[in-house]
Amino acid sequence: MRILLVEDDAALAAGVRTALRPEGYTVDCLDDGPHALQALLHGGYELAVLDLGLPRMDGLDVLRQLRASGSAVPVLVLTARDATADRIAGLDAGADDYLVKPFEVDELKARLRALLRRAAGRPQPVVEHRGVRLEPAAQAVFLHGRAVSLSRREFAILHELLAQPGRVLTREQLEGLLYGWGEEIESNAIEVHIHHLRRKLFPGLIRTLRGIGYVIDKAGADEAAR
């Protein structure tokens, strides 16, 4: 689960990032408004935690422009502005939730879980391909009706490849999906995840294009959005 944390207090950002990692989140951090807006528009994040008092562009403006673009990424506003009028302004600008500083980390985690549950309730396409069934909302995978246990990163790779059979993804693109900025990545990490997916599903599902990347071929596909 990749999220963007936008917070200009470096110590607070580091603390939140450290607290969220054991929960399975990949956390990228930014500390100003314009970069945050661009990252949210183009970064493929599943959730954002957004401070309001940001350099160069206020968090409310980031939120308004994000919603004006049509993006529905869930946003938790995290701010010291605790007046009722500030809360109303944040929610009216498009925030999904609002948490006032100082806060308890356990409450932040609970609110993020609630936002993700809500987002999972939105219609998402079930994908079926050559006996593999992937259910994004339930984070579940089945092979010929049998449940297959995947790690968070294995699921993310499979979902990305199954979303558009025939589309080639490079190792760099997959690393960007799975790992946060500055996070150490083993040189063969993607290859290991692909190997595990082939072993758990079947060898011919994911094809390697040497020097290019990985692809799930269209041939034989019976994917269907439901």
C-alpha distance (Angstrom), angle and dihedral (degrees) to the residues before:
residue distance angle dihedral
M1 . . .
R2 3.80 . .
I3 3.79 118.2 .
L4 3.79 135.4 173.5
L5 3.80 119.4 -131.8
V6 3.81 113.0 -161.4
E7 3.80 109.4 -167.9
D8 3.81 130.4 137.0
D9 3.82 94.5 -157.3
A10 3.79 99.6 90.6
A11 3.82 95.0 -163.1
L12 3.81 92.6 50.5
A13 3.81 91.9 46.0
A14 3.80 91.2 51.0
G15 3.80 91.2 48.8
V16 3.80 93.8 49.9
R17 3.78 91.8 46.1
T18 3.80 91.2 51.1
A19 3.81 91.5 47.8
L20 3.80 94.4 49.7
R21 3.80 99.5 46.1
P22 3.85 95.1 76.6
E23 3.82 87.6 54.0
G24 3.80 90.4 64.7
Y25 3.80 97.7 -100.4
T26 3.80 123.3 140.4
V27 3.82 101.9 -147.6
D28 3.80 125.8 -161.2
C29 3.80 117.1 -171.5
L30 3.81 131.4 -149.0
D31 3.78 130.0 172.3
D32 3.82 107.2 -159.3
G33 3.79 138.4 55.9
P34 3.82 105.4 -119.4
H35 3.80 94.3 49.8
A36 3.81 89.9 45.5
L37 3.79 92.1 53.7
Q38 3.80 93.0 49.5
A39 3.81 91.9 47.1
L40 3.80 92.2 50.1
L41 3.78 92.4 47.7
H42 3.80 94.8 49.2
G43 3.81 109.4 15.5
G44 3.81 102.0 81.3
Y45 3.81 95.0 -127.5
E46 3.78 121.0 172.4
L47 3.79 94.7 -153.4
A48 3.82 140.2 5.6
V49 3.80 134.0 -150.6
L50 3.79 106.7 -157.5
D51 3.81 130.6 -168.7
L52 3.81 114.9 -152.8
G53 3.81 101.9 -148.4
L54 3.79 97.7 69.1
P55 3.81 131.2 153.2
R56 3.82 118.9 -104.5
M57 3.83 95.4 3.9
D58 3.78 128.0 33.1
G59 3.79 116.1 -120.5
L60 3.81 91.2 -119.1
D61 3.80 89.8 58.7
V62 3.82 89.8 48.9
L63 3.79 89.1 52.0
R64 3.80 95.0 46.5
Q65 3.80 92.9 50.1
L66 3.79 91.5 45.1
R67 3.80 91.6 54.3
A68 3.81 91.8 42.7
S69 3.81 87.6 58.7
G70 3.80 89.6 59.1
S71 3.79 95.6 -109.4
A72 3.81 114.7 150.6
V73 3.82 97.1 -172.7
P74 3.83 107.2 144.4
V75 3.82 111.9 -107.0
L76 3.79 127.1 -161.9
V77 3.80 111.2 -163.9
L78 3.81 111.8 -142.2
T79 3.80 112.8 -169.8
A80 3.79 149.3 137.6
R81 3.81 90.4 -126.9
D82 3.79 101.3 106.6
A83 3.80 103.3 164.3
T84 3.80 116.4 119.1
A85 3.80 90.0 -121.0
D86 3.83 90.1 55.4
R87 3.80 91.6 50.8
I88 3.79 91.1 49.6
A89 3.82 91.3 48.3
G90 3.79 91.3 51.5
L91 3.79 94.3 48.6
D92 3.81 92.1 44.4
A93 3.81 89.7 51.2
G94 3.80 89.3 58.6
A95 3.80 107.5 -87.1
D96 3.79 115.6 152.0
D97 3.80 93.8 -155.0
Y98 3.81 139.4 1.2
L99 3.82 127.6 -143.0
V100 3.81 122.2 -176.5
K101 3.81 123.8 -142.2
P102 2.96 130.2 -88.6
F103 3.79 94.2 49.7
E104 3.78 140.8 161.8
V105 3.80 114.6 -105.8
D106 3.81 90.6 -135.8
E107 3.81 89.8 57.8
L108 3.80 90.8 50.2
K109 3.81 90.1 51.7
A110 3.81 91.5 48.6
R111 3.80 92.2 50.2
L112 3.80 91.6 49.4
R113 3.79 90.7 50.9
A114 3.80 89.6 50.6
L115 3.82 91.9 50.7
L116 3.79 91.3 50.0
R117 3.81 91.4 49.2
R118 3.79 89.3 52.7
A119 3.79 91.7 47.8
A120 3.81 90.2 48.9
G121 3.80 88.0 57.2
R122 3.79 90.6 65.1
P123 3.80 114.5 95.8
Q124 3.79 111.0 -88.0
P125 3.80 125.1 177.6
V126 3.77 118.3 -103.0
V127 3.80 107.7 -139.3
E128 3.80 124.0 -147.7
H129 3.78 122.6 -174.6
R130 3.81 129.2 162.4
G131 3.79 94.0 -25.5
V132 3.81 94.6 -41.5
R133 3.79 115.8 117.9
L134 3.81 118.6 -169.3
E135 3.80 120.6 -169.7
P136 3.83 109.2 -168.3
A137 3.80 97.1 -170.8
A138 3.80 92.5 53.6
Q139 3.83 93.9 35.7
A140 3.80 86.1 -130.4
V141 3.81 133.9 142.1
F142 3.80 128.2 -166.4
L143 3.79 131.8 -172.5
H144 3.83 111.9 -155.6
G145 3.81 88.1 -23.4
R146 3.80 95.6 -48.4
A147 3.81 117.4 118.5
V148 3.82 113.9 -117.5
S149 3.80 120.2 -157.2
L150 3.81 112.6 -135.4
S151 3.76 131.4 176.6
R152 3.81 118.3 -116.4
R153 3.80 91.5 -101.2
E154 3.80 94.3 44.8
F155 3.81 89.3 52.5
A156 3.81 91.6 49.2
I157 3.82 92.5 51.9
L158 3.80 93.1 46.6
H159 3.80 92.2 47.5
E160 3.80 92.4 50.3
L161 3.81 93.7 48.5
L162 3.81 94.6 43.7
A163 3.80 93.0 48.4
Q164 3.81 90.4 75.1
P165 3.81 114.8 14.7
G166 3.79 110.0 -152.9
R167 3.81 93.9 32.8
V168 3.81 113.2 118.5
L169 3.80 117.8 -139.0
T170 3.78 120.1 -162.5
R171 3.78 123.3 -137.5
E172 3.81 88.5 -110.3
Q173 3.81 91.4 55.2
L174 3.79 91.6 50.5
E175 3.80 91.6 47.0
G176 3.80 88.7 52.9
L177 3.78 89.1 53.1
L178 3.79 95.2 49.9
Y179 3.78 107.4 33.4
G180 3.78 134.0 54.4
W181 3.80 125.2 -127.3
G182 3.78 111.6 -74.4
E183 3.80 92.3 10.4
E184 3.79 112.3 138.4
I185 3.80 113.0 -112.3
E186 3.78 124.5 -164.9
S187 3.80 110.8 -125.2
N188 3.82 92.3 -119.5
A189 3.82 98.3 35.9
I190 3.81 95.8 115.7
E191 3.79 92.3 45.7
V192 3.81 89.3 53.2
H193 3.82 92.4 51.2
I194 3.82 91.0 48.1
H195 3.81 90.5 49.1
H196 3.82 90.5 52.8
L197 3.81 91.9 48.9
R198 3.80 91.8 51.6
R199 3.79 91.0 48.4
K200 3.81 94.2 48.1
L201 3.82 95.2 42.9
F202 3.81 114.5 17.9
P203 3.83 134.7 -59.7
G204 3.79 97.8 -116.0
L205 3.79 96.7 53.6
I206 3.82 97.3 86.0
R207 3.77 119.2 38.7
T208 3.81 123.4 -156.6
L209 3.79 118.6 -138.5
R210 3.78 102.4 -160.0
G211 3.77 112.8 -122.5
I212 3.81 91.1 3.0
G213 3.79 114.0 60.6
Y214 3.79 144.6 -106.0
V215 3.79 134.8 -46.9
I216 3.79 141.7 177.3
D217 3.79 104.4 -141.2
K218 3.78 122.5 -125.6
A219 3.79 92.2 -135.9
G220 3.76 110.6 108.4
A221 3.77 92.7 8.3
D222 3.75 119.0 152.9
E223 3.76 97.3 173.6
A224 3.77 114.9 156.4
A225 3.77 132.5 -176.4
R226 3.78 111.9 -137.7
